[in-house]
Amino acid sequence: MDGGVRLLGLGDLAACQRLAADREWGQEDRKWRFLFSVGDVYGVDDGDGELAGTVVSTLYGQDVAAISMVLVAKRFERRGLGGRLTRHAMDNAGTASFCLTATEYGRPLYERLGFKAVGQCTTYIGASDGPSRRGVSVPVEAADMPAVHALDTEVFGADRSRLVDGLPFFCETLRVVRDGGGIAGYGGAWRNDDRFVVGPLIARDAETALALVDEIVPEGPIRLDIDHRHPEIIAWAEEHGLRPAFTTTIMEWGAPIANDPARLFLPVAQALG
Ligand SMILES: CC(C)(COP(=O)(O)OP(=O)(O)OC[C@H]1O[C@@H](n2cnc3c(N)ncnc32)[C@H](O)[C@@H]1OP(=O)(O)O)[C@@H](O)C(=O)NCCC(=O)NCCS
C-alpha cells in the first residue's frame, strides 16, 4: 500500500470495479458513475496499480452527508484501512450529521466511529411482470422538479438538490403524483447491472406510495431495499413473490437528521439514502 487517501476520478472507475469484484460486489457501472457525479469518491493505492480501498461521501447541503462504498481489498483487511478511509471522508465532508447503510461487515467499524443504528433494511429480489396499474401518476416533467425538490428536502431532512437534479437522467422511469400545485409523491426505478432497483419512493401516505410502486415497477428482475418501518412495502414485495436476500442496518452519526422515515418509502440506493 502506498501514500494517503486521494480523491478519485472517473479514470479510476475500472479499478473501483476490480476492488468491488474482490469483495464479490457487482460491476454496478451505473451506480458508480452516478456516485462519481454527485459525490466524492476517495481511494488508497496499493502501490501495484490497483486500489487497496475506497469510500464515497455525498454531501446534502451543509449539514448532512451519506457515506458509502467502504471497500477494502481482502489482502489489506483488518489493518485499520476501512476505519481510516471512513474517517477521512467524514473529516472532508465536515458535516454535523452522517447517514449510511451498513453490511454486517461494516457495522462494527461504524459503531467504533460513533454511528448509531436507527433502523433495519431488508433487500427483496425477484421478478416482476411490470406495472399493474396506470392512472395515478404521470411521467415527471421539468415543471414538476421544484415540487420534487421541496418534498425530497422536507422528507429526507437535507437538501439533496444535486442528486434530485440527476434523477430524471439516472432513472429509467421517474413518475410523480400531482396534487394541486405540488406533488403527493414521486418514485423511480433505475437499472443496476442485470436488474432494476425500485426507488426512490417518497409519498405523503402509504396509499400513494403503493399506487406509485405499482406504476413504476419495471418488467423483469427487480430489487427493493425496504426499511422495516414500512411493513406495507414488505407486504407488497411478498405478494409479488419477491424473497428477502439480505438485511443491513441503517445508521446515523452526530446531530439528529430532521427526516421523516414515515414518508421515505424506498431509498434511491443504499449508498445514497
Ligand atoms: C468492512 C470492511 C470495509 C472493513 O475494512 P477493514 O480495513 O478490514 O476495516 P478495519 O481494519 O478498519 O476494521 C476491521 C477490523 O480490523 C481490526 N483492526 C483494525 N486495525 C487492526 C490492526 N492493526 N491489527 C489487527 N486488527 C485490526 C478492527 O478492530 C476490526 O476488527 P473486528 O471487525 O474484529 O472488530 C471490509 O471488510 C470490506 O471491504 N468488506 C466487504 C465490503 C463491505 O461490506 N463494506 C462495508 C459496506 S457498509
The ligand as an ORCA input file, in Angstrom:
! r2SCAN-3c Opt
* xyz 0 1
  C     -15.960     -3.743      6.084
  C     -14.561     -3.522      5.533
  C     -14.550     -2.272      4.714
  C     -13.624     -3.366      6.728
  O     -12.337     -2.963      6.256
  P     -11.030     -3.116      7.169
  O      -9.954     -2.294      6.557
  O     -10.750     -4.542      7.386
  O     -11.547     -2.400      8.499
  P     -10.698     -2.061      9.779
  O      -9.348     -2.720      9.702
  O     -10.730     -0.588      9.957
  O     -11.545     -2.736     10.901
  C     -11.912     -4.110     10.752
  C     -11.302     -4.977     11.842
  O      -9.903     -4.896     11.870
  C      -9.480     -4.686     13.201
  N      -8.220     -3.978     13.132
  C      -8.029     -2.708     12.803
  N      -6.729     -2.415     12.853
  C      -6.084     -3.566     13.198
  C      -4.738     -3.937     13.390
  N      -3.738     -3.061     13.246
  N      -4.455     -5.231     13.683
  C      -5.430     -6.117     13.817
  N      -6.724     -5.824     13.664
  C      -7.047     -4.569     13.364
  C     -10.561     -3.886     13.786
  O     -10.595     -3.911     15.197
  C     -11.733     -4.612     13.218
  O     -11.895     -5.822     13.923
  P     -13.290     -6.513     14.166
  O     -14.016     -6.497     12.847
  O     -12.967     -7.876     14.638
  O     -13.979     -5.669     15.205
  C     -14.074     -4.718      4.690
  O     -14.224     -5.896      5.443
  C     -14.827     -4.889      3.392
  O     -14.476     -4.298      2.378
  N     -15.892     -5.749      3.407
  C     -16.706     -6.022      2.244
  C     -17.482     -4.804      1.807
  C     -18.382     -4.269      2.884
  O     -19.210     -4.970      3.449
  N     -18.205     -2.974      3.181
  C     -18.998     -2.259      4.157
  C     -20.107     -1.570      3.470
  S     -21.232     -0.882      4.634
*
